[in-house]
Structures are given as C-alpha cells and as structure tokens.
Amino acid sequence: MFAEENGLKGDPRLQAISQAIRVVPHFPKQGIMFQDITTLLLDHKAFKHTVDIFVDRYRDMHISVVAGVEARGFMFGPPIALGIGAKFVPLRKPRKLPGEVISEKYVLEYGTDCLEMHIGAVQPGERALVIDDLVATGGTLSAAIRLLERVGAEVVECACVIGVPEVKGHCTLNGKPLYVLVEPREIDNCLRCDCSSASADIQKKDECLRKQVIMCSSYQFSAE
C-alpha cells in the first residue's frame, strides 16, 4: 500500500520526499529514467521525513531485524533500525560477506542474481522488516523474504521509498504486506515512446514509466 492511502493523504512530507528525488535521463544507459535517491540524502529534512515515517509505522510492531537490500537499502535501513530499536542485517550480493552465508537466487528481467546473508545474523522466530529504495517487479524483495524465512524469521512487511504505479492495488508481496512512500517522479519528456503529449493515454504513460523504472531496477540489482 502507499502511505497516502494509509493515513498520510495530504501529508506535506510525502511531497517533500518526492521532490527531493532527482530523475536522471539515460542513466545507466539510453532510455532509462533513473530515480536518483542521492539527492534525497543531500536534503537532510526530506531524508529525516523518510526515516521518521518508517519509524512511526514500525515502532510498535515488535520488529527485531531490519534487513536492507544491497545497496540502497543500506542507506535507509540503519537509521530505521536505530529508531525502532532493532538490529540491521545487510542482504548482500555474492562474495561480499566474509563469513559463512546462506544464499537465495532470483530472476531479473534479463538474467538472474543472488542475495546472501550471514548465517547466524537472524535467529528463528525474529520479526523482520525488509527495506529497499524501490520496488518495480518485486523479484528482489521476494528473494529477501525467502532468504529470511529459510532461517525461521517472520517477515512482517517490506518497505520501499519508491514504487511504480502498478504497485497500487497490490498490497502484498509473497503474501507479505508492502508499504511504499511515493511513486516515481514524473518524466517531462518520455524518451522511449510517444506518450509525452497531453492527449496521450494515461495507461500508456504509466506503462512507459513502469518499463523505464523496471529497467533501472534491473540494472541496480545486476551482478557487480
């Protein structure tokens, strides 16, 4: 669900968060409209709003684990974990963690990838939150859920700063609740299809945006 549909409709913090996210055309390759959250991190008020909203939501849910997905989940996960009194556990790409790990593969739009977690970082029965910056297809978050459940954790919810329009109406992911703050920033001139005119079909615009953000997400989680 989106925050505005869950008690935060009209909350000025959501607009501030959205406006702080920069759209970078043609990055990392032609046709992709990259949702850049580094500008959100530069805006200390907007960044604080982001963390505060998540902390307010999860403070009383008895969560003991905040699992952040590499790499941008690492930026939001630690302050949220501190705010709710939980530990932060990084879910990393292959061969990044030095200790013994458990791995979970998942499918991208073009190929496959893998998340790993240290064995012993999460104990059976612990209540976990999965955090990332963006959800498009949900493949990465689904892998994170499976990884945590394999060690006996109870995944309470998945949370993202940005979610594509199709996320609306789909409040669960692998049976787990999904919570999103804002939609991707609108694109002034769509460079992948002829959908920038005022008379263009709204559904066509949404589909174009979805494809662009999914491509961005696929790049973000590709093997390094």
Salt bridges, closest charged atoms under 4 A:
GLU4 OE2 - LYS168 NZ 3.14
ASP11 OD2 - ARG13 NH2 2.89
ASP36 OD2 - ARG22 NH2 2.61
ASP52 OD2 - LYS48 NZ 2.74
ASP56 OD1 - ARG59 NH1 3.24
GLU70 OE1 - ARG92 NE 3.07
GLU104 OE2 - ARG146 NE 2.76
GLU104 OE1 - ARG150 NH1 2.82
ASP113 OD2 - LYS93 NZ 3.90
GLU126 OE1 - LYS87 NZ 2.98
ASP133 OD2 - ARG72 NE 3.15
GLU149 OE2 - LYS176 NZ 3.47
GLU154 OE2 - ARG127 NH1 3.18
GLU157 OE2 - ARG57 NE 2.72
GLU166 OE2 - ARG210 NE 3.69
GLU183 OE2 - LYS168 NZ 2.91
GLU207 OE2 - ARG210 NH2 2.75
GLU207 OE2 - LYS211 NZ 3.98
GLU224 OE1 - LYS96 NZ 2.97
